[in-house]
Amino acid sequence: MNVHMDLLLAARVRLMSHNDRILTGEEGMRAYRILFTVSPRAYAYKLAYVLRELSESGARVARLPQARQALLEEAQAASTLIPADAPAYQRHMWDHTMAQLREIERRLGQAGQ
């Protein structure tokens, strides 16, 4: 996938100017989505983390189970690229994401009955 170089540079600059370990919220999601396209193994955990965080606390998705599900499915896809030699807390991202997806599917199934 080709990423516009200005977007890539802007994402890198934003991360460099950020003091915390992970850039969060929608801004983090945008930056990590861009960076993930060029270095998936390096940014898989951070993208999955931010997507899960937004699925839990994002004001836009709080009452929209399908939107939460879409964010979690993207987090699930990203977490498959977390390296096997990554720290344990990163490797467990898949498990946590799958548990949240199962819960949403359960709730959607109950609502449809």
Backbone hydrogen bonds in HBPLUS format (Angstrom, degrees):
<---DONOR---> <-ACCEPTOR-->    atom                        ^
c    i                          cat <-CA-CA->   ^        H-A-AA   ^      H-
h    n   atom  resd res      DA  || num        DHA   H-A  angle D-A-AA Bond
n    s   type  num  typ     dist DA aas  dist angle  dist       angle   num
A0007-LEU N   A0004-HIS O   3.05 MM   3  5.44 121.2  2.41 107.1 120.9     1
A0008-LEU N   A0004-HIS O   3.09 MM   4  6.43 158.7  2.14 153.5 160.1     2
A0009-LEU N   A0005-MET O   2.88 MM   4  6.03 163.5  1.91 148.9 153.3     3
A0010-ALA N   A0006-ASP O   2.89 MM   4  6.03 159.5  1.93 144.9 151.0     4
A0011-ALA N   A0007-LEU O   2.95 MM   4  6.14 156.5  2.01 146.7 152.7     5
A0012-ARG N   A0008-LEU O   3.02 MM   4  6.28 160.4  2.06 149.8 155.1     6
A0013-VAL N   A0009-LEU O   2.88 MM   4  6.09 162.9  1.91 154.3 159.2     7
A0014-ARG N   A0010-ALA O   2.93 MM   4  6.07 158.1  1.98 145.5 151.8     8
A0015-LEU N   A0011-ALA O   3.05 MM   4  6.31 156.8  2.11 146.8 152.5     9
A0016-MET N   A0012-ARG O   2.95 MM   4  6.19 157.0  2.00 148.7 155.4    10
A0017-SER N   A0013-VAL O   2.99 MM   4  6.21 138.9  2.16 145.9 156.5    11
A0018-HIS N   A0015-LEU O   3.15 MM   3  5.12 158.7  2.20 102.3 108.7    12
A0028-GLY N   A0024-THR O   3.21 MM   4  4.51 147.8  2.31 115.6 115.9    13
A0029-MET N   A0025-GLY O   2.97 MM   4  6.33 157.1  2.03 150.3 157.5    14
A0030-ARG N   A0026-GLU O   2.96 MM   4  6.21 162.4  1.99 149.6 153.0    15
A0031-ALA N   A0027-GLU O   3.04 MM   4  6.28 167.5  2.06 150.4 153.7    16
A0032-TYR N   A0028-GLY O   2.81 MM   4  5.92 174.1  1.82 159.1 161.1    17
A0033-ARG N   A0029-MET O   2.93 MM   4  5.94 150.2  2.02 145.1 153.0    18
A0034-ILE N   A0030-ARG O   3.24 MM   4  6.44 158.2  2.29 145.0 149.9    19
A0035-LEU N   A0031-ALA O   2.97 MM   4  6.24 171.2  1.98 155.9 158.3    20
A0036-PHE N   A0032-TYR O   2.77 MM   4  5.63 148.7  1.87 140.4 149.0    21
A0037-THR N   A0034-ILE O   3.19 MM   3  5.52 133.2  2.42 102.6 113.8    22
A0038-VAL N   A0035-LEU O   3.19 MM   3  5.53 139.6  2.36 104.0 114.0    23
A0039-SER N   A0035-LEU O   2.94 MM   4  6.07 148.7  2.04 152.3 162.3    24
A0042-ALA N   A0039-SER O   3.16 MM   3  5.44 123.4  2.50 104.8 118.8    25
A0043-TYR N   A0039-SER O   3.16 MM   4  6.34 146.5  2.28 155.8 165.4    26
A0044-ALA N   A0040-PRO O   2.85 MM   4  5.45 117.0  2.25 148.4 158.4    27
A0047-LEU N   A0043-TYR O   2.95 MM   4  6.03 163.6  1.98 155.9 160.5    28
A0048-ALA N   A0044-ALA O   2.98 MM   4  6.09 169.4  1.99 152.7 156.1    29
A0049-TYR N   A0045-TYR O   2.79 MM   4  5.94 160.0  1.83 153.6 159.8    30
A0050-VAL N   A0046-LYS O   3.02 MM   4  6.14 167.9  2.04 147.9 150.5    31
A0051-LEU N   A0047-LEU O   2.95 MM   4  6.12 162.2  1.98 154.7 159.9    32
A0052-ARG N   A0048-ALA O   2.95 MM   4  6.12 161.7  1.99 150.0 154.8    33
A0053-GLU N   A0049-TYR O   2.90 MM   4  6.13 159.2  1.94 149.9 156.4    34
A0054-LEU N   A0050-VAL O   2.91 MM   4  6.14 161.3  1.95 149.5 154.1    35
A0055-SER N   A0051-LEU O   2.94 MM   4  6.14 146.9  2.05 142.8 152.4    36
A0056-GLU N   A0052-ARG O   3.15 MM   4  6.38 131.9  2.39 141.8 153.4    37
A0056-GLU N   A0053-GLU O   3.14 MM   3  5.26 137.6  2.33  98.6 110.3    38
A0057-SER N   A0053-GLU O   2.96 MM   4  6.16 151.4  2.04 152.3 160.6    39
A0058-GLY N   A0054-LEU O   2.81 MM   4  4.56 148.3  1.91 126.3 130.9    40
A0061-VAL N   A0058-GLY O   3.12 MM   3  5.52 141.8  2.27 108.1 118.1    41
A0064-LEU N   A0061-VAL O   3.13 MM   3  4.87 167.1  2.15 104.9 108.9    42
A0067-ALA N   A0064-LEU O   3.04 MM   3  5.40 123.3  2.38 108.5 122.3    43
A0068-ARG N   A0064-LEU O   3.04 MM   4  6.38 163.0  2.07 158.7 164.1    44
A0069-GLN N   A0065-PRO O   2.84 MM   4  5.97 155.7  1.90 143.5 150.7    45
A0070-ALA N   A0066-GLN O   2.96 MM   4  6.18 152.8  2.03 141.5 148.1    46
A0071-LEU N   A0067-ALA O   3.07 MM   4  6.37 160.5  2.11 151.8 156.0    47
A0072-LEU N   A0068-ARG O   2.94 MM   4  6.19 160.2  1.98 151.5 157.5    48
A0073-GLU N   A0069-GLN O   2.82 MM   4  6.02 149.7  1.91 149.4 158.0    49
A0074-GLU N   A0070-ALA O   3.06 MM   4  6.28 152.1  2.14 143.6 150.5    50
A0075-ALA N   A0071-LEU O   2.92 MM   4  6.21 151.8  2.00 143.8 152.5    51
A0076-GLN N   A0072-LEU O   2.79 MM   4  6.00 151.0  1.88 144.5 152.5    52
A0077-ALA N   A0073-GLU O   3.02 MM   4  6.25 159.2  2.06 143.9 148.5    53
A0078-ALA N   A0074-GLU O   2.98 MM   4  6.24 159.6  2.02 148.7 154.1    54
A0079-SER N   A0075-ALA O   2.85 MM   4  6.02 154.8  1.91 147.8 155.2    55
A0080-THR N   A0077-ALA O   3.35 MM   3  5.51 144.7  2.48  98.2 107.6    56
A0081-LEU N   A0078-ALA O   3.02 MM   3  5.71 161.5  2.05 119.0 124.8    57
A0082-ILE N   A0079-SER O   3.25 MM   3  5.30 169.9  2.26 106.7 108.8    58
A0086-ALA N   A0083-PRO O   3.07 MM   3  5.34 161.7  2.10 114.5 116.2    59
A0090-GLN N   A0087-PRO O   2.96 MM   3  5.49 134.1  2.18 112.3 124.4    60
A0091-ARG N   A0087-PRO O   3.13 MM   4  6.51 156.2  2.19 150.0 157.4    61
A0092-HIS N   A0088-ALA O   3.02 MM   4  6.21 139.1  2.19 152.9 163.0    62
A0093-MET N   A0090-GLN O   3.13 MM   3  5.51 164.3  2.16 112.8 116.8    63
A0096-HIS N   A0092-HIS O   3.14 MM   4  6.47 166.4  2.16 160.9 163.5    64
A0097-THR N   A0093-MET O   2.93 MM   4  6.06 163.3  1.96 154.2 159.3    65
A0098-MET N   A0094-TRP O   2.86 MM   4  6.03 163.2  1.89 155.4 160.1    66
A0099-ALA N   A0095-ASP O   3.01 MM   4  6.21 155.7  2.07 147.1 153.5    67
A0100-GLN N   A0096-HIS O   3.12 MM   4  6.39 156.1  2.18 146.0 151.8    68
A0101-LEU N   A0097-THR O   2.92 MM   4  6.21 156.9  1.97 151.5 158.4    69
A0102-ARG N   A0098-MET O   2.91 MM   4  6.13 162.1  1.94 152.7 156.9    70
A0103-GLU N   A0099-ALA O   3.10 MM   4  6.30 152.9  2.17 142.8 149.9    71
A0104-ILE N   A0100-GLN O   3.03 MM   4  6.32 159.7  2.07 150.3 155.1    72
A0105-GLU N   A0101-LEU O   2.91 MM   4  6.16 166.0  1.93 154.7 158.8    73
A0106-ARG N   A0102-ARG O   2.88 MM   4  6.04 150.6  1.96 143.9 152.2    74
A0107-ARG N   A0103-GLU O   2.95 MM   4  6.22 162.1  1.98 150.5 154.8    75
A0108-LEU N   A0104-ILE O   2.82 MM   4  6.05 161.2  1.85 155.6 161.2    76
A0109-GLY N   A0105-GLU O   2.90 MM   4  5.98 149.6  2.00 140.4 148.9    77
A0110-GLN N   A0106-ARG O   2.96 MM   4  6.25 150.9  2.05 146.9 154.6    78
A0111-ALA N   A0107-ARG O   2.92 MM   4  6.12 151.8  2.00 146.2 154.0    79
A0112-GLY N   A0108-LEU O   3.09 MM   4  6.23 140.0  2.26 138.5 148.0    80
A0113-GLN N   A0110-GLN O   3.30 MM   3  5.36 158.1  2.35 100.5 107.0    81
